[in-house]
Amino acid sequence: MKVNKDERDALVSYRLEKAIATLIEAEGNIEMKYWHTAANRLYYACYYAVSALLIDNGFTAQTHSGVIHLFGLHFIKTGKISKELGKFYSDIFELRQTGDYSDIIPIEENEIKPMLEPVKLFVQTIKKLINNNDLL
């Protein structure tokens, strides 16, 4: 899909807003002790932020695995994003997969609550990187 700069900027802004809104949804689900839903929302907050970063840099992916791959290739391997944050993104993807698709593996409070602050940091880091790109 070919978009002009204004359309790309609008899409990046929308995805960042969606990341923040989804993070707020995750917090609400944590308060209500909906652990599986919280895992999903935590992952999607990260996903929307990463997809905004990819779009901002002219990359598109059709699948979640594609987003992970492009993120690793263009931001982790190049050192723009730390390997720790890259691993965190992969880990939260796996947690979401478990919550959404596993019928026998429960997700519990002790897996979700410790993820909230790292997700906030992850989204802030991506947002900062996008904003710094705008200054270049």
N, CA and C atoms as an extended XYZ file, in Angstrom:
408
Properties=species:S:1:pos:R:3:atomname:S:1:resname:S:1:resid:I:1 pbc="F F F"
N         0.843       -1.172        0.000 N   MET     1
C         0.000        0.000        0.000 CA  MET     1
C         0.892        1.240        0.000 C   MET     1
N         0.732        2.055       -0.974 N   LYS     2
C         1.517        3.277       -1.112 CA  LYS     2
C         0.733        4.432       -0.492 C   LYS     2
N         1.358        5.128        0.465 N   VAL     3
C         0.700        6.270        1.104 CA  VAL     3
C         1.639        7.466        1.080 C   VAL     3
N         1.063        8.648        1.082 N   ASN     4
C         1.905        9.841        1.129 CA  ASN     4
C         2.288       10.136        2.584 C   ASN     4
N         3.138       11.130        2.778 N   LYS     5
C         3.651       11.431        4.116 CA  LYS     5
C         2.537       11.791        5.091 C   LYS     5
N         1.568       12.599        4.675 N   ASP     6
C         0.472       12.981        5.565 CA  ASP     6
C        -0.359       11.766        5.980 C   ASP     6
N        -0.642       10.885        5.034 N   GLU     7
C        -1.398        9.666        5.346 CA  GLU     7
C        -0.605        8.764        6.285 C   GLU     7
N         0.703        8.643        6.018 N   ARG     8
C         1.560        7.818        6.883 CA  ARG     8
C         1.610        8.403        8.291 C   ARG     8
N         1.781        9.714        8.393 N   ASP     9
C         1.830       10.362        9.711 CA  ASP     9
C         0.518       10.166       10.466 C   ASP     9
N        -0.605       10.262        9.758 N   ALA    10
C        -1.915       10.063       10.387 CA  ALA    10
C        -2.064        8.620       10.878 C   ALA    10
N        -1.603        7.674       10.089 N   LEU    11
C        -1.686        6.268       10.482 CA  LEU    11
C        -0.783        5.978       11.675 C   LEU    11
N         0.412        6.532       11.676 N   VAL    12
C         1.337        6.358       12.810 CA  VAL    12
C         0.708        6.937       14.075 C   VAL    12
N         0.157        8.125       13.973 N   SER    13
C        -0.486        8.768       15.119 CA  SER    13
C        -1.649        7.930       15.633 C   SER    13
N        -2.464        7.413       14.706 N   TYR    14
C        -3.594        6.569       15.083 CA  TYR    14
C        -3.125        5.315       15.817 C   TYR    14
N        -2.091        4.663       15.295 N   ARG    15
C        -1.597        3.439       15.936 CA  ARG    15
C        -1.027        3.727       17.327 C   ARG    15
N        -0.344        4.853       17.491 N   LEU    16
C         0.173        5.208       18.818 CA  LEU    16
C        -0.971        5.483       19.795 C   LEU    16
N        -1.990        6.190       19.339 N   GLU    17
C        -3.160        6.428       20.175 CA  GLU    17
C        -3.827        5.110       20.553 C   GLU    17
N        -3.895        4.202       19.593 N   LYS    18
C        -4.498        2.895       19.848 CA  LYS    18
C        -3.668        2.099       20.863 C   LYS    18
N        -2.342        2.237       20.791 N   ALA    19
C        -1.470        1.562       21.762 CA  ALA    19
C        -1.772        2.059       23.176 C   ALA    19
N        -1.904        3.368       23.328 N   ILE    20
C        -2.187        3.949       24.645 CA  ILE    20
C        -3.574        3.529       25.139 C   ILE    20
N        -4.571        3.591       24.271 N   ALA    21
C        -5.927        3.185       24.651 CA  ALA    21
C        -5.970        1.712       25.049 C   ALA    21
N        -5.230        0.887       24.335 N   THR    22
C        -5.207       -0.551       24.625 CA  THR    22
C        -4.496       -0.814       25.946 C   THR    22
N        -3.490       -0.030       26.247 N   LEU    23
C        -2.808       -0.135       27.540 CA  LEU    23
C        -3.776        0.201       28.679 C   LEU    23
N        -4.593        1.202       28.483 N   ILE    24
C        -5.605        1.561       29.489 CA  ILE    24
C        -6.611        0.420       29.655 C   ILE    24
N        -6.992       -0.212       28.542 N   GLU    25
C        -7.878       -1.381       28.615 CA  GLU    25
C        -7.227       -2.496       29.433 C   GLU    25
N        -5.932       -2.708       29.209 N   ALA    26
C        -5.200       -3.745       29.952 CA  ALA    26
C        -5.245       -3.460       31.450 C   ALA    26
N        -5.033       -2.202       31.816 N   GLU    27
C        -5.074       -1.839       33.232 CA  GLU    27
C        -6.441       -2.150       33.835 C   GLU    27
N        -7.495       -1.841       33.100 N   GLY    28
C        -8.844       -2.153       33.581 CA  GLY    28
C        -9.075       -3.643       33.741 C   GLY    28
N        -8.567       -4.416       32.799 N   ASN    29
C        -8.717       -5.870       32.889 CA  ASN    29
C        -7.902       -6.441       34.050 C   ASN    29
N        -6.764       -5.851       34.333 N   ILE    30
C        -5.970       -6.284       35.487 CA  ILE    30
C        -6.729       -5.989       36.778 C   ILE    30
N        -7.314       -4.804       36.870 N   GLU    31
C        -8.094       -4.455       38.058 CA  GLU    31
C        -9.249       -5.437       38.266 C   GLU    31
N        -9.846       -5.894       37.164 N   MET    32
C       -10.980       -6.823       37.255 CA  MET    32
C       -10.537       -8.287       37.340 C   MET    32
N        -9.192       -8.495       37.309 N   LYS    33
C        -8.609       -9.841       37.410 CA  LYS    33
C        -8.963      -10.741       36.227 C   LYS    33
N        -9.088      -10.116       35.038 N   TYR    34
C        -9.303      -10.857       33.800 CA  TYR    34
C        -7.935      -11.088       33.162 C   TYR    34
N        -7.237      -12.091       33.630 N   TRP    35
C        -5.826      -12.279       33.290 CA  TRP    35
C        -5.608      -12.586       31.811 C   TRP    35
N        -6.445      -13.440       31.232 N   HIS    36
C        -6.275      -13.762       29.814 CA  HIS    36
C        -6.515      -12.542       28.926 C   HIS    36
N        -7.555      -11.799       29.236 N   THR    37
C        -7.843      -10.596       28.461 CA  THR    37
C        -6.762       -9.553       28.663 C   THR    37
N        -6.256       -9.430       29.872 N   ALA    38
C        -5.173       -8.484       30.150 CA  ALA    38
C        -3.925       -8.857       29.343 C   ALA    38
N        -3.625      -10.150       29.252 N   ALA    39
C        -2.469      -10.586       28.453 CA  ALA    39
C        -2.646      -10.165       27.000 C   ALA    39
N        -3.825      -10.343       26.488 N   ASN    40
C        -4.123       -9.948       25.112 CA  ASN    40
C        -3.940       -8.448       24.927 C   ASN    40
N        -4.505       -7.663       25.818 N   ARG    41
C        -4.428       -6.202       25.696 CA  ARG    41
C        -3.003       -5.688       25.895 C   ARG    41
N        -2.238       -6.297       26.796 N   LEU    42
C        -0.838       -5.891       26.980 CA  LEU    42
C        -0.044       -6.129       25.699 C   LEU    42
N        -0.244       -7.302       25.107 N   TYR    43
C         0.451       -7.587       23.852 CA  TYR    43
C         0.046       -6.591       22.766 C   TYR    43
N        -1.259       -6.363       22.632 N   TYR    44
C        -1.716       -5.489       21.555 CA  TYR    44
C        -1.244       -4.045       21.746 C   TYR    44
N        -1.091       -3.595       22.967 N   ALA    45
C        -0.525       -2.255       23.187 CA  ALA    45
C         0.872       -2.196       22.572 C   ALA    45
N         1.667       -3.231       22.793 N   CYS    46
C         3.007       -3.299       22.204 CA  CYS    46
C         2.936       -3.436       20.693 C   CYS    46
N         2.048       -4.281       20.217 N   TYR    47
C         1.900       -4.515       18.784 CA  TYR    47
C         1.552       -3.221       18.037 C   TYR    47
N         0.593       -2.474       18.561 N   TYR    48
C         0.209       -1.227       17.886 CA  TYR    48
C         1.367       -0.232       17.871 C   TYR    48
N         2.135       -0.187       18.966 N   ALA    49
C         3.300        0.711       19.004 CA  ALA    49
C         4.342        0.286       17.980 C   ALA    49
N         4.639       -1.009       17.922 N   VAL    50
C         5.633       -1.503       16.959 CA  VAL    50
C         5.135       -1.299       15.533 C   VAL    50
N         3.873       -1.544       15.291 N   SER    51
C         3.365       -1.341       13.930 CA  SER    51
C         3.453        0.141       13.544 C   SER    51
N         3.243        1.045       14.497 N   ALA    52
C         3.411        2.477       14.223 CA  ALA    52
C         4.856        2.777       13.855 C   ALA    52
N         5.793        2.191       14.577 N   LEU    53
C         7.214        2.388       14.289 CA  LEU    53
C         7.569        1.873       12.894 C   LEU    53
N         7.063        0.708       12.557 N   LEU    54
C         7.337        0.142       11.236 CA  LEU    54
C         6.759        1.028       10.141 C   LEU    54
N         5.513        1.441       10.306 N   ILE    55
C         4.872        2.308        9.313 CA  ILE    55
C         5.652        3.613        9.175 C   ILE    55
N         6.061        4.172       10.299 N   ASP    56
C         6.812        5.429       10.297 CA  ASP    56
C         8.107        5.313        9.493 C   ASP    56
N         8.634        4.099        9.435 N   ASN    57
C         9.885        3.867        8.718 CA  ASN    57
C         9.686        3.216        7.359 C   ASN    57
N         8.439        3.151        6.895 N   GLY    58
C         8.160        2.666        5.553 CA  GLY    58
C         8.060        1.159        5.410 C   GLY    58
N         7.895        0.437        6.514 N   PHE    59
C         7.785       -1.021        6.470 CA  PHE    59
C         6.346       -1.445        6.725 C   PHE    59
N         5.930       -2.524        6.065 N   THR    60
C         4.605       -3.090        6.314 CA  THR    60
C         4.743       -4.593        6.477 C   THR    60
N         3.890       -5.133        7.316 N   ALA    61
C         3.849       -6.584        7.538 CA  ALA    61
C         2.394       -7.019        7.530 C   ALA    61
N         2.165       -8.223        7.080 N   GLN    62
C         0.805       -8.744        6.980 CA  GLN    62
C         0.407       -9.607        8.172 C   GLN    62
N         1.383      -10.036        8.972 N   THR    63
C         1.103      -10.941       10.082 CA  THR    63
C         1.826      -10.464       11.342 C   THR    63
N         1.421      -11.024       12.472 N   HIS    64
C         2.111      -10.707       13.726 CA  HIS    64
C         3.561      -11.180       13.658 C   HIS    64
N         3.775      -12.353       13.097 N   SER    65
C         5.144      -12.854       12.947 CA  SER    65
C         5.961      -11.944       12.041 C   SER    65
N         5.323      -11.394       11.027 N   GLY    66
C         6.000      -10.458       10.136 CA  GLY    66
C         6.407       -9.184       10.860 C   GLY    66
N         5.530       -8.697       11.726 N   VAL    67
C         5.853       -7.511       12.525 CA  VAL    67
C         7.046       -7.809       13.423 C   VAL    67
N         7.026       -8.956       14.077 N   ILE    68
C         8.139       -9.348       14.954 CA  ILE    68
C         9.430       -9.440       14.146 C   ILE    68
N         9.358      -10.048       12.975 N   HIS    69
C        10.540      -10.206       12.126 CA  HIS    69
C        11.110       -8.852       11.697 C   HIS    69
N        10.257       -7.984       11.175 N   LEU    70
C        10.726       -6.666       10.718 CA  LEU    70
C        11.262       -5.833       11.877 C   LEU    70
N        10.621       -5.919       13.023 N   PHE    71
C        11.076       -5.205       14.214 CA  PHE    71
C        12.485       -5.681       14.594 C   PHE    71
N        12.665       -6.994       14.604 N   GLY    72
C        13.983       -7.551       14.925 CA  GLY    72
C        15.041       -7.154       13.919 C   GLY    72
N        14.706       -7.256       12.652 N   LEU    73
C        15.649       -6.984       11.576 CA  LEU    73
C        16.083       -5.523       11.528 C   LEU    73
N        15.126       -4.611       11.649 N   HIS    74
C        15.419       -3.195       11.428 CA  HIS    74
C        15.656       -2.380       12.699 C   HIS    74
N        15.309       -2.943       13.855 N   PHE    75
C        15.449       -2.151       15.074 CA  PHE    75
C        16.246       -2.845       16.173 C   PHE    75
N        16.133       -4.157       16.291 N   ILE    76
C        16.907       -4.870       17.310 CA  ILE    76
C        18.330       -5.123       16.801 C   ILE    76
N        18.432       -5.725       15.638 N   LYS    77
C        19.757       -6.048       15.084 CA  LYS    77
C        20.597       -4.807       14.804 C   LYS    77
N        19.947       -3.690       14.542 N   THR    78
C        20.680       -2.448       14.265 CA  THR    78
C        21.036       -1.694       15.547 C   THR    78
N        20.516       -2.151       16.696 N   GLY    79
C        20.828       -1.512       17.968 CA  GLY    79
C        19.968       -0.296       18.290 C   GLY    79
N        18.985       -0.002       17.460 N   LYS    80
C        18.096        1.132       17.753 CA  LYS    80
C        17.209        0.830       18.957 C   LYS    80
N        16.908       -0.450       19.137 N   ILE    81
C        16.135       -0.946       20.275 CA  ILE    81
C        16.974       -2.045       20.922 C   ILE    81
N        16.986       -2.081       22.242 N   SER    82
C        17.806       -3.073       22.950 CA  SER    82
C        17.307       -4.500       22.711 C   SER    82
N        18.220       -5.440       22.812 N   LYS    83
C        17.857       -6.853       22.680 CA  LYS    83
C        16.876       -7.262       23.777 C   LYS    83
N        17.009       -6.647       24.949 N   GLU    84
C        16.103       -6.957       26.054 CA  GLU    84
C        14.664       -6.586       25.708 C   GLU    84
N        14.489       -5.407       25.097 N   LEU    85
C        13.126       -5.027       24.697 CA  LEU    85
C        12.614       -5.904       23.564 C   LEU    85
N        13.515       -6.305       22.687 N   GLY    86
C        13.129       -7.232       21.623 CA  GLY    86
C        12.665       -8.560       22.184 C   GLY    86
N        13.392       -9.070       23.161 N   LYS    87
C        13.006      -10.327       23.803 CA  LYS    87
C        11.687      -10.163       24.548 C   LYS    87
N        11.537       -9.017       25.208 N   PHE    88
C        10.289       -8.750       25.920 CA  PHE    88
C         9.095       -8.812       24.960 C   PHE    88
N         9.252       -8.213       23.787 N   TYR    89
C         8.164       -8.222       22.808 CA  TYR    89
C         7.831       -9.654       22.382 C   TYR    89
N         8.847      -10.452       22.159 N   SER    90
C         8.612      -11.862       21.803 CA  SER    90
C         7.936      -12.606       22.956 C   SER    90
N         8.372      -12.329       24.184 N   ASP    91
C         7.790      -12.995       25.353 CA  ASP    91
C         6.318      -12.627       25.540 C   ASP    91
N         6.003      -11.353       25.355 N   ILE    92
C         4.607      -10.936       25.551 CA  ILE    92
C         3.724      -11.490       24.425 C   ILE    92
N         4.295      -11.657       23.237 N   PHE    93
C         3.576      -12.304       22.145 CA  PHE    93
C         3.245      -13.747       22.534 C   PHE    93
N         4.207      -14.457       23.080 N   GLU    94
C         3.983      -15.850       23.498 CA  GLU    94
C         2.938      -15.938       24.604 C   GLU    94
N         2.985      -15.003       25.552 N   LEU    95
C         1.994      -14.986       26.626 CA  LEU    95
C         0.597      -14.768       26.059 C   LEU    95
N         0.481      -13.865       25.129 N   ARG    96
C        -0.815      -13.611       24.491 CA  ARG    96
C        -1.290      -14.843       23.715 C   ARG    96
N        -0.375      -15.509       23.030 N   GLN    97
C        -0.726      -16.731       22.298 CA  GLN    97
C        -1.293      -17.771       23.262 C   GLN    97
N        -0.634      -17.922       24.396 N   THR    98
C        -1.098      -18.876       25.401 CA  THR    98
C        -2.493      -18.508       25.880 C   THR    98
N        -2.678      -17.233       26.204 N   GLY    99
C        -3.981      -16.791       26.706 CA  GLY    99
C        -5.095      -16.928       25.697 C   GLY    99
N        -4.790      -16.661       24.436 N   ASP   100
C        -5.831      -16.696       23.415 CA  ASP   100
C        -6.116      -18.091       22.874 C   ASP   100
N        -5.118      -18.955       22.869 N   TYR   101
C        -5.282      -20.215       22.139 CA  TYR   101
C        -5.104      -21.497       22.947 C   TYR   101
N        -4.588      -21.405       24.163 N   SER   102
C        -4.395      -22.619       24.941 CA  SER   102
C        -5.599      -22.877       25.834 C   SER   102
N        -6.133      -24.070       25.712 N   ASP   103
C        -7.275      -24.440       26.538 CA  ASP   103
C        -6.861      -25.018       27.882 C   ASP   103
N        -5.587      -25.391       28.011 N   ILE   104
C        -5.186      -26.090       29.235 CA  ILE   104
C        -4.159      -25.332       30.077 C   ILE   104
N        -3.623      -24.239       29.565 N   ILE   105
C        -2.620      -23.497       30.323 CA  ILE   105
C        -3.239      -22.185       30.796 C   ILE   105
N        -3.524      -22.084       32.091 N   PRO   106
C        -4.123      -20.841       32.590 CA  PRO   106
C        -3.070      -19.734       32.717 C   PRO   106
N        -3.508      -18.506       32.572 N   ILE   107
C        -2.651      -17.357       32.842 CA  ILE   107
C        -3.094      -16.801       34.182 C   ILE   107
N        -2.124      -16.514       35.013 N   GLU   108
C        -2.441      -16.099       36.372 CA  GLU   108
C        -1.888      -14.716       36.683 C   GLU   108
N        -2.361      -14.196       37.786 N   GLU   109
C        -1.998      -12.853       38.241 CA  GLU   109
C        -0.492      -12.629       38.280 C   GLU   109
N         0.246      -13.618       38.790 N   ASN   110
C         1.697      -13.448       38.934 CA  ASN   110
C         2.425      -13.373       37.591 C   ASN   110
N         1.753      -13.729       36.504 N   GLU   111
C         2.337      -13.583       35.172 CA  GLU   111
C         1.986      -12.234       34.550 C   GLU   111
N         0.852      -11.684       34.931 N   ILE   112
C         0.341      -10.476       34.282 CA  ILE   112
C         0.771       -9.200       34.993 C   ILE   112
N         0.566       -9.122       36.285 N   LYS   113
C         0.870       -7.879       36.997 CA  LYS   113
C         2.298       -7.385       36.767 C   LYS   113
N         3.304       -8.272       36.775 N   PRO   114
C         4.673       -7.786       36.552 CA  PRO   114
C         4.921       -7.282       35.121 C   PRO   114
N         4.003       -7.541       34.207 N   MET   115
C         4.176       -7.119       32.813 CA  MET   115
C         3.706       -5.688       32.566 C   MET   115
N         2.880       -5.146       33.434 N   LEU   116
C         2.272       -3.840       33.177 CA  LEU   116
C         3.314       -2.731       33.023 C   LEU   116
N         4.209       -2.593       33.968 N   GLU   117
C         5.196       -1.513       33.890 CA  GLU   117
C         6.151       -1.691       32.710 C   GLU   117
N         6.638       -2.912       32.450 N   PRO   118
C         7.472       -3.083       31.254 CA  PRO   118
C         6.750       -2.757       29.944 C   PRO   118
N         5.448       -3.037       29.874 N   VAL   119
C         4.693       -2.683       28.673 CA  VAL   119
C         4.620       -1.165       28.546 C   VAL   119
N         4.384       -0.481       29.646 N   LYS   120
C         4.366        0.985       29.611 CA  LYS   120
C         5.707        1.518       29.115 C   LYS   120
N         6.796        0.978       29.637 N   LEU   121
C         8.140        1.395       29.215 CA  LEU   121
C         8.363        1.086       27.742 C   LEU   121
N         7.922       -0.079       27.301 N   PHE   122
C         8.059       -0.487       25.905 CA  PHE   122
C         7.354        0.518       24.987 C   PHE   122
N         6.107        0.821       25.293 N   VAL   123
C         5.328        1.739       24.458 CA  VAL   123
C         5.968        3.133       24.472 C   VAL   123
N         6.400        3.586       25.634 N   GLN   124
C         7.059        4.898       25.724 CA  GLN   124
C         8.342        4.931       24.904 C   GLN   124
N         9.114        3.853       24.944 N   THR   125
C        10.362        3.776       24.190 CA  THR   125
C        10.099        3.860       22.691 C   THR   125
N         9.103        3.128       22.226 N   ILE   126
C         8.751        3.144       20.800 CA  ILE   126
C         8.263        4.539       20.403 C   ILE   126
N         7.423        5.124       21.237 N   LYS   127
C         6.890        6.460       20.947 CA  LYS   127
C         8.031        7.478       20.864 C   LYS   127
N         8.975        7.377       21.783 N   LYS   128
C        10.118        8.293       21.788 CA  LYS   128
C        10.957        8.127       20.521 C   LYS   128
N        11.149        6.888       20.094 N   LEU   129
C        11.914        6.627       18.877 CA  LEU   129
C        11.198        7.221       17.660 C   LEU   129
N         9.905        7.085       17.611 N   ILE   130
C         9.139        7.674       16.495 CA  ILE   130
C         9.267        9.195       16.527 C   ILE   130
N         9.113        9.783       17.695 N   ASN   131
C         9.202       11.245       17.827 CA  ASN   131
C        10.600       11.747       17.452 C   ASN   131
N        11.629       10.997       17.806 N   ASN   132
C        12.991       11.380       17.436 CA  ASN   132
C        13.188       11.286       15.932 C   ASN   132
N        12.556       10.298       15.295 N   ASN   133
C        12.622       10.183       13.829 CA  ASN   133
C        12.027       11.423       13.169 C   ASN   133
N        10.984       11.983       13.791 N   ASP   134
C        10.340       13.164       13.238 CA  ASP   134
C        11.279       14.377       13.248 C   ASP   134
N        12.258       14.351       14.164 N   LEU   135
C        13.189       15.480       14.263 CA  LEU   135
C        14.307       15.410       13.229 C   LEU   135
N        14.500       14.241       12.637 N   LEU   136
C        15.602       14.069       11.681 CA  LEU   136
C        15.317       14.713       10.347 C   LEU   136
